[in-house]
Amino acid sequence: MRAAAVLIFATAVLAFSSQVVGNSERSPDDLDVELRQLLEQHRATLKAAIELQEALVREHKVPPFQHVDLQISLTEVELELAASREERLAVHESNVTFFRLREEYAQAKARAGFRDISDILPVQIDRQRAEIAMHRERLQ
């Protein structure tokens, strides 16, 4: 039921925000506005897809953290939309939190014997990349 609601919401967001700028001469500001609209549409779609995945996890239909690619794409879009350094840091911190939780989950599965210890390495690499990006943002 919730999954259907998420899909309906995503469709409504896309229908509402799909205003197309005409093909007549466009100023750079118009292109910025159009790009921003596209990025915001993409962010809404990614969030809806992530919510759908999380609903499926709650219903025990898929295992947790199956939406890593969606999370990475969402992070990229939110960084591009961020207007300030503080907003970019908040995006990085959220991303690091996601990858830390994913790593903890992988370690728990390995300890319980459901995963091989070598499965943790790619998860650690993702978390480390997220932390490096966050620290780089802090240094700028």
N, C-alpha and C positions, 0 to 999 in steps of 0.2 A: 504494500500500500504506500509506504513512504517512498519507495523507489519510483513509483509512478508519479507521485507528487513532485519529486525532484526533477523528473523529466519534463513534466508540464511546466514547472517554473523555468527551466532552461529554455524551453521553446518560447515561453512568453517573453523572457528577457531578450532573446534574439529577435523576435518579431517587433518588440517595442523599440529596440535600439538599432534597427537596421535602416537608418536614414542614409541615403546615398547622396554624396555631393555630386553635382552635375559635372559633365565633362567639359564645360566651358573653361575658360582660362582660370586657373587656380593660383592663388598666391601661396607662398611657403607656409603661411599661417593656416590656410585651409588644409594643406596637406598634413600639417601637424595635428589639426583637429580630426581629420579623417583617420590618421594613424592612431591617435588616442582612442577614438571610438572603436576601431577594430581591435585594439589591445584590450579595451574594457569588455567588449563582447567575448573575446577569447578567454579572458579571466573568468567571466561569468560561466562560460561553458565548462572550463576546467574545474571550477569550484563545484558545479553541478555534477560533473562526472566523479569527482572525489567523494561528494556526499553520497552518490549512488553506490560507489564501492564500499564506503563505510557502512551504509545500510545493509548491504549484502553480507558484510562481516558480522554485523550484529545479528543477522538472521542465520548465521553459520553456513552460508552458501559459498563463501570464498574465504581463504585464510587471510589474516591481517597483512597489511603492508604490500598488497598486490598493485598498488597505484603509484609506485615510485616514479615512473616516467611522467605521470600526470603531475606529481608534486614538483619534480624538477622543472617542467614546463611552466607551472604556476609561479614558481620562484623567479624564473627568467622574465615572465611578463610583469610580475609585481615590481621587480627591480627596474624594469624599463619605465614603468608608470610612476615610480617613486619620485616625488618632487624635492625631497631633501635628504641629506645624509642620515638624519634620524630615522626617516622612513625606510631607507635602504638597510640600516642596521637592524631595524625591527624585522624586516623580511628575512635577513640572514639569521637572526636569532631564532625565528620560527622554524626555519629550515634546519638549523642545527638541532633543535629540539626534536623535530620529526625523525632525523637520522639517528639521534641518540636512542630514542624509543625503539626504533627499528633494530638497532644493534643489541639493545637489552633483550628484545624478543628473540632474536637469533641466538644469543648466548643461552637463554633459558631453554630454548628448543634443543640446543646442542647438549646442554647438561642433562636434559631429560631423555636424551638418546634419539630424538626425532630428527636431528640434523647432524651432519658431519661437521666436525670442528672447522674444516676447510671452507665451509659455507659462510663462516663469519668474516673471512678476510675481505670479500667484496663489499660487505656491509660496512666494515671498518673503513675501507677506502672511501666510500661515499660520505661517511660521517666526517672523516678527516678533510675531504675536499670542501665540505660545507663550513667546517671550522676555519680552514685556511682562508676561504673567501670572506668570512666574517672578520677575521683579523686584518686582512688586507683593507677592508672598508674602514676599519677603525684607524688604520695608519694614515689614511688619506686625509 
